[in-house]
Amino acid sequence: MNRREFLRTTAILAGAAALPGCVLFRAKDEPAFDYVLIAEASNVELKPGKTTPALTFNGVAPAPVLRAKQGQRLRIKLINKLDQATTIHWHGIRIDNAMDGVPYLTQPPVQPGETFLYDFIVPDAGTFWYHPHINSVEQLSKGMVGLLIVDEKESPGFDADIPLVLKKWRLDDDGRFLQLSTPRKAARMGTPGTWQTVNSEHDPVIPIPAGGAVRLRLANLDNTLAYDLWIDHPDVQHLAYDGMPLNPARPQVSYLLGAGMRIDAGLIAPSETNVEIPINRRRGMRQERLCTLKTVAATTLVRTNIPNLPANPIALPDINQAETLNFTFDWSGAVAPMGQSGKPSFWAINKKPWPGISAGNIPEPLARLKVDNSCIFELVNTSQYRHPIHLHGVVFTVLSSNKRDIKPYQADTVMLGKYETIRIAFVADNPGRWMYHCHLIEHMKTGLMGYIDIS
Ligand SMILES: [Cu+2]
């Protein structure tokens, strides 16, 4: 048994899950902090036998899985040992605005050699993640992405809880990074990676307890790709999207997982050992295997029911009283330099490409919302390229689409298909300035970003 297999087996026996190479970094010596995250350049092994010069938290890529309990205070000390500024954004957490990790808008960038203490309450249970919100093409592409799992107040009772971080790294044959972005691709569907991994391994086999109730936390932490996932087992349930439970759970359907989005899926593992369940990415008629679940002997009873997840305490919008705002996501194709950055802008929200931000130059918000008001956002995509649209600070309900039937659900990121219009609704109950952007990072960096002001 090699170390990775040992870690996995140990994790299953413990009823928890470990990511290979992603050891929890509890701050034993510094009781004031629950976690210490050191941003640093580190060599990692993604392609077997090859060295990849990654940017990491705590020397591993993807970053360590952080774990907290719903309703608890979480303190994380960021130490920046990079040669560039960074921050940490906590994707999907309904956080205090000052802790949201957006440079200039919510905090000064954390410069090389500096530290920053993130200190916040986690109000919702679910599968969330974290990443810098600065120089995002490079910092996210090169590895500074990790899960933040918030456990329910009472354990739902799964026999295994397995994070599956999807990421396709843009590497050459020797494991070095290729050019991460080109204007041509940024103006279209983004620059895809070349080396697909699940939890930093290519096509891994992941043990699950035979007969047990298994929770899979599928997280797309890629900068670019969308995954049409399919778990090849007859009774898979979708339990949650973006950490927000579906009540009741829904049978597995096609759900395009854009950059930044998550699915919690549940299944009862076959009671025989050595049964393999592939997880595939569907691409038209083709299926590309991402990883394989494989049953191993376990001391669990044979289960018949997938546990339910309790709802999170999200205020429900009053649709009849809600104010509707329209946001059009446009392809402008302009190669004209934008704003102060002088970089090309290809994308715009309501005709405004994000001009960049600096200490003395905070752009105007895309909208000002009155605190506690219900709002409907109508998201209009006028292009043939899709956009995973993410709003910080709140959880919204996805209401409807002009292209497909939507059974409403809660999320923090919604995939806006080509020429699609989607309506989302939420209560603006979290005051602050919240970023509102496409999570396809090259789109965000070439214009498709803004923020809303709730006050
Ligand atoms: Cu986009």
Residues whose N, C-alpha, C, O or C-beta is under 5 A from the ligand:
A	BS01	CU	R386 H387 P388 C438 L440 H443
